[in-house]
Amino acid sequence: MDREFLIDLFADFGAVTIRRMFSGYGISADGTNFALALRAGLYFRADEVTIPQFEAEGSKPFSYQTRARTVTVNSYWQLPARLFDDTEELSTWARAALAAAQRAALKKRPKARKGAKKSAKTAATKKAAPKKAAVKTAVVKKAKKIKPRKKPSP
């Protein structure tokens, strides 16, 4: 599939961004990747809500071969061939794929930045340090306190 074909295919869906990815293209809308166009076909993002629809059409999840085994990626499913001729229905499937990708993004935990962890740790240490210093200072002051001596009686 070439870029021009994909642009025509998603015309009813709306604006998409098509970027080179792996051996094909990644397709996204609103900054969310929801489809892959590879040599093997067009794959849409799927989840527990949309997978039954793909299964009903006889579609298979994306898979690739390594030296040791076949890897199956259940989050992307092959688009049924009949939809290439019906861009209106394809856009409905694309909207469902975009929704699945957005749900998946909500489930992911935000990645902590290395600098954020380090600065939080440093801030905690700095907060604890003055307390320890204050305790040590108080102990030292008590130890240095000199008691007045009794004067010898005449």
C-alpha positions in Angstrom: 0.0 0.0 0.0 1.3 3.4 -0.8 0.7 6.7 0.9 -1.7 8.1 -1.8 -3.9 5.0 -1.6 -4.1 5.4 2.2 -5.0 9.0 1.9 -7.9 8.1 -0.4 -8.9 5.2 1.8 -9.3 7.4 4.9 -11.0 10.4 3.0 -14.4 9.7 4.7 -12.8 9.3 8.1 -11.2 12.7 8.2 -7.7 14.0 8.7 -5.0 11.4 9.4 -1.3 11.5 9.8 0.6 8.8 7.9 4.2 8.2 8.9 6.8 5.6 7.9 6.9 2.8 10.4 8.5 -0.6 10.3 7.9 -2.0 6.8 4.9 0.2 6.1 3.0 3.1 7.7 1.6 4.1 11.0 -1.7 5.9 10.8 -2.9 8.3 13.5 -5.5 10.9 14.3 -5.3 13.5 17.0 -1.9 12.2 17.9 -3.1 8.7 18.6 -1.9 5.8 16.5 -4.8 3.5 15.5 -3.8 1.7 12.4 -0.8 0.0 10.7 -0.5 -0.4 7.0 2.1 -3.2 6.3 3.0 -5.5 3.5 0.7 -8.0 4.9 -2.3 -5.7 5.0 -4.1 -3.0 7.0 -4.4 -3.5 10.7 -6.7 -1.6 13.1 -6.2 -1.2 16.8 -8.6 -3.5 18.7 -9.5 -4.2 22.3 -12.1 -6.3 24.2 -14.9 -4.1 22.9 -14.0 -4.4 19.2 -12.2 -7.8 18.8 -15.6 -9.7 18.5 -16.4 -7.6 15.5 -13.1 -8.6 13.8 -13.6 -12.3 14.8 -17.1 -12.2 13.2 -15.5 -11.1 9.9 -12.9 -13.9 10.1 -10.0 -11.5 10.7 -6.8 -12.5 12.4 -4.6 -10.5 14.8 -1.3 -9.1 13.5 1.6 -11.6 13.8 5.2 -11.8 12.7 7.9 -14.4 12.6 11.2 -14.2 14.5 13.9 -16.8 14.2 12.6 -18.7 17.2 8.8 -18.3 17.1 5.7 -16.5 15.8 4.7 -13.4 17.7 1.0 -12.5 17.8 0.0 -8.9 18.6 -3.6 -9.0 19.8 -4.0 -5.3 19.9 -4.0 -4.9 16.1 -6.3 -7.0 13.8 -6.5 -7.2 10.1 -9.1 -5.2 8.4 -11.6 -7.3 6.4 -10.9 -7.1 2.7 -14.5 -6.1 1.8 -14.0 -2.7 3.6 -11.5 -1.5 1.0 -14.4 -1.0 -1.4 -16.7 0.7 1.2 -14.9 3.8 2.6 -18.0 4.8 4.6 -18.0 1.6 6.5 -14.2 1.6 6.8 -14.5 5.1 8.4 -16.9 3.6 11.0 -14.3 0.8 11.8 -11.6 3.4 11.9 -13.5 5.5 14.5 -13.9 2.3 16.6 -10.2 1.6 16.2 -9.3 5.2 17.3 -11.6 4.8 20.3 -9.9 1.5 21.2 -6.5 3.2 21.0 -7.7 6.0 23.2 -9.0 3.6 25.8 -5.7 1.8 25.8 -3.9 5.1 26.3 -6.0 5.8 29.3 -5.2 2.5 30.9 -1.4 3.1 30.6 0.3 4.6 33.6 2.1 7.8 32.8 5.9 7.2 32.6 7.8 8.9 35.3 10.7 11.0 34.1 14.1 10.2 35.5 14.7 13.8 36.5 11.4 13.9 38.4 12.3 10.9 40.5 15.7 12.2 41.2 14.5 15.7 42.2 11.7 14.3 44.4 14.3 12.1 46.2 16.6 15.1 46.6 13.8 17.3 47.9 12.8 14.6 50.5 16.5 14.4 51.6 16.7 18.1 51.9 13.5 18.3 54.0 14.7 15.6 56.3 18.2 17.1 56.7 17.2 20.2 58.6 15.1 18.2 61.1 18.1 16.0 61.9 20.3 19.0 62.3 17.8 20.7 64.6 17.7 17.6 66.8 21.5 17.4 67.0 21.8 21.1 67.8 19.3 20.7 70.7 21.2 17.8 72.1 24.5 19.7 72.0 23.0 22.7 73.7 21.7 20.5 76.5 25.1 18.9 76.9 26.9 22.3 77.1 24.6 23.7 79.7 26.8 24.4 82.8 25.2 24.1 86.2 26.2 26.7 88.7 28.4 25.4 91.5 27.5 25.8 95.0 29.7 28.2 96.9 31.4 26.6 99.8 30.0 27.7 103.1 32.3 29.7 105.5 
